[in-house]
Amino acid sequence: MLIEASTLKIFKITATDGSIGTVTDFLFDDESWTLRWIVVDTGTWLSGRKVLLPVSVLGHPDTSARSFPVRLTMASVKDSPAIDTHKPMSRQHEERMYSYYNLSPYWGNGFYMGGYGGWTAGMSETHYADSRRRQDALDARRHQGDEPHLRSIDAVTGYNLQATDGTIGHVDGFLIDDTDWTIHFLTVDTKNWWPGKHVLISPRSAKDVSWAESLVNLDVDRKTVMDSPTYDPSVPVDAAFEVRMARHYIPDAKHGAAS
């Protein structure tokens, strides 16, 4: 199921023995476009201290109760390493956090987690294998000490998107898969280019992200975006829509996907 990340804010985080706080933000990996950490405001419990929890401890969100269960105790969260959420998170700090919680880090878990989510629904085996190889190479580089590319969803919301022939709008939100926490789509407000419209862009179309310029550079042109399947924010994005998006943006998917 795809969920708009903003709707998960203020969800309660419930440990095995009580309430921890509320969700305020997520940190995602800007190369595999996968959520890695959840930022939790502990409120009055720890005097407003913010803590980071790996997404691997999250249970399935209860949308009716607006809460997340986590497989941790309140004491374990209270004694977790301190983190300054206003500074970039280093790989060393990530390692300390994983070691503290006695969990395997995502860069050494031996399975594929990330890589643009639902694009595989409409991809040929060749494209999927290529994504796997690129992710494996990325994990190998990181394991050798490269710094991660962890970014705040709050910070990236509002970034401009630059197609190959001009701007198309700004990042308005993130559609994430609550089964593996991959970001399937960026929702884009195009009001300054195409008034009254919202479109979806897959992270696969993101060539790079310029943090200094608050800009996401795309490898597609405006016409390709304009001709993409019509997105209605009031209608949930289903697997069929994802296949149509893949067929539109990935030429090889026209041959690799079922008709």
C-alpha positions in Angstrom: 0.0 0.0 0.0 1.3 3.5 -0.9 1.0 6.1 1.8 1.7 9.8 1.6 4.5 10.4 4.0 3.0 13.6 5.4 -0.1 11.7 6.6 2.2 9.7 8.9 3.3 12.8 10.8 2.0 13.0 14.4 1.4 9.2 14.3 2.0 7.9 17.8 4.9 5.6 18.3 4.0 2.8 20.8 6.7 0.7 22.4 6.0 -2.7 23.9 5.3 -1.1 27.3 4.0 2.4 26.5 4.0 5.5 24.3 7.3 7.0 23.1 6.2 10.1 21.2 5.1 11.2 17.8 6.5 11.0 14.2 8.0 14.4 13.1 10.1 13.4 10.1 11.8 10.6 8.1 15.4 10.3 6.9 15.8 8.6 3.5 18.7 7.5 1.4 18.8 9.6 -1.7 20.6 7.0 -3.8 18.2 4.0 -3.2 15.3 6.3 -2.2 14.4 4.2 0.8 13.4 5.4 4.2 16.0 4.4 6.8 15.2 6.3 10.0 12.2 7.8 11.7 12.5 10.9 13.8 10.4 10.9 16.9 9.6 13.8 19.2 9.3 12.4 22.7 7.3 15.3 24.0 6.9 15.6 27.8 8.3 12.0 28.3 11.9 13.0 27.6 11.4 16.8 27.7 11.1 17.2 24.0 14.2 15.2 23.1 14.1 13.8 19.6 15.2 10.2 19.0 16.0 8.2 15.8 14.5 4.7 15.3 15.5 2.4 12.4 12.5 1.7 10.2 13.2 -2.0 10.6 11.7 -1.9 14.1 8.4 -0.4 12.9 5.3 -2.6 12.8 2.5 -2.0 10.3 0.9 1.4 10.8 -2.6 1.5 12.4 -4.2 4.2 10.3 -7.4 4.3 12.4 -5.5 4.7 15.6 -2.8 6.8 13.9 -0.1 4.9 15.5 3.0 2.7 14.9 3.9 -0.2 17.1 7.7 -0.7 17.5 9.6 -3.7 18.8 11.4 -1.8 21.5 10.9 -1.0 25.2 10.7 2.5 26.5 13.9 2.0 28.5 15.8 1.0 25.4 14.7 4.2 23.5 15.5 6.4 26.5 19.0 5.1 26.8 19.7 5.2 23.0 22.6 7.4 21.7 21.9 11.1 21.5 21.5 12.6 18.0 21.5 16.1 16.8 18.7 16.0 14.2 19.9 19.4 12.8 23.2 17.9 11.6 23.9 15.3 8.8 23.9 11.8 10.2 27.3 10.1 9.7 27.8 6.4 8.9 29.7 6.1 12.2 26.6 7.3 14.1 24.4 4.9 12.2 26.7 2.1 13.1 26.5 3.1 16.8 22.7 3.2 16.6 22.5 -0.3 15.0 25.0 -1.7 17.4 23.1 -0.3 20.4 19.8 -1.8 19.2 21.6 -5.1 18.3 20.3 -4.9 14.7 22.0 -5.5 11.4 22.5 -2.3 9.3 20.7 -2.0 6.0 24.0 -1.8 4.1 25.0 -5.3 5.2 21.8 -7.2 5.4 22.4 -9.3 2.3 19.1 -8.6 0.6 17.8 -6.0 -1.8 15.9 -3.2 0.0 15.3 -0.1 -2.1 15.7 0.7 -5.7 12.6 2.8 -6.7 9.9 0.6 -5.3 7.1 -0.3 -7.7 9.0 0.3 -11.0 9.7 -3.4 -10.9 6.0 -4.0 -11.6 6.5 -2.9 -15.2 10.2 -3.7 -15.7 11.7 -6.4 -17.7 14.1 -8.9 -16.1 17.0 -6.9 -17.7 16.0 -3.7 -16.0 15.4 -5.4 -12.7 18.7 -7.2 -12.8 20.4 -3.9 -13.7 18.8 -2.2 -10.7 20.0 -5.1 -8.4 23.5 -4.8 -9.7 23.6 -1.0 -9.2 22.3 -1.4 -5.7 24.8 -4.1 -4.8 27.6 -1.9 -6.1 26.3 1.0 -4.0 26.1 -1.2 -0.9 29.7 -2.4 -1.5 31.0 1.2 -1.8 29.3 2.2 1.4 30.6 -0.8 3.3 34.1 0.4 2.4 33.4 3.7 4.3 31.7 6.0 1.9 29.4 8.5 3.7 25.6 7.9 3.3 23.2 10.2 1.6 20.6 10.6 4.3 18.2 13.4 3.8 15.1 14.7 5.6 11.8 14.4 3.9 10.8 17.7 5.6 13.9 19.4 4.1 13.4 18.0 0.5 9.7 18.9 0.4 9.6 22.2 -1.6 12.7 21.5 -3.7 12.3 22.5 -7.3 12.3 19.9 -10.1 14.3 20.6 -13.2 13.4 18.6 -16.4 15.9 18.6 -19.3 14.2 21.6 -20.8 13.0 23.6 -17.9 11.4 23.5 -14.4 8.2 21.5 -13.9 7.3 22.5 -10.3 8.3 21.6 -6.8 8.2 18.5 -4.6 4.9 18.4 -2.8 5.1 15.0 -1.1 6.3 11.4 -1.1 4.4 8.2 -1.8 6.0 5.4 0.2 5.4 1.7 0.3 4.6 0.7 3.9 5.9 -2.9 3.3 9.5 -2.1 2.5 9.6 1.7 3.0 10.8 2.6 -0.5 9.8 5.9 -2.0 7.8 5.0 -5.1 6.9 8.5 -6.3 7.4 12.2 -5.6 4.2 14.2 -5.9 4.8 17.4 -7.8 2.9 20.6 -7.7 3.2 22.1 -11.2 1.2 25.3 -10.6 3.9 27.6 -11.9 4.2 25.6 -15.2 1.0 23.7 -15.7 -1.6 25.4 -13.4 -4.1 23.2 -11.6 -2.2 19.9 -12.1 -0.2 17.5 -9.9 2.0 14.8 -11.4 4.0 11.9 -10.1 7.7 11.4 -10.7 9.5 8.3 -9.9 12.9 8.6 -8.2 14.2 6.6 -11.1 13.9 9.8 -13.2 16.0 11.8 -10.7 19.4 12.2 -12.2 20.8 13.9 -9.1 19.9 16.2 -6.2 21.6 19.5 -5.6 21.3 20.3 -1.9 23.0 23.7 -2.3 20.4 24.7 -4.9 17.4 22.9 -3.3 16.9 21.2 -6.7 16.1 17.8 -8.1 17.5 17.3 -11.6 15.5 14.9 -13.8 16.5 13.0 -16.9 13.2 13.5 -18.7 11.7 16.4 -20.6 8.6 18.4 -19.9 6.6 16.7 -22.7 7.3 13.3 -21.2 6.0 14.5 -17.8 2.9 16.2 -19.4 2.0 13.0 -21.4 2.4 10.8 -18.3 -0.7 9.0 -16.9 -3.1 11.4 -15.2 -2.7 11.5 -11.5 -5.7 12.3 -9.2 -4.5 12.9 -5.6 -7.9 11.8 -4.3 -7.6 8.3 -5.9 -5.2 5.8 -4.3 -2.3 4.7 -6.6 -2.7 1.0 -7.3 -0.5 -1.6 -9.0 -2.1 -1.0 -12.4 -1.3 2.7 -12.3 2.3 1.9 -11.4 2.5 -0.4 -14.4 1.2 2.4 -16.7 3.8 4.8 -15.3 6.6 2.2 -15.9 5.5 1.7 -19.4 5.4 5.4 -20.1 8.8 6.2 -18.6 10.8 3.1 -19.3 10.8 2.1 -23.0 11.9 -1.4 -22.3 9.0 -1.9 -19.9 6.7 -1.9 -22.9 8.2 -5.2 -23.9 8.9 -6.6 -20.4 5.5 -6.0 -18.8 2.4 -8.0 -19.3 -0.2 -6.2 -21.5 
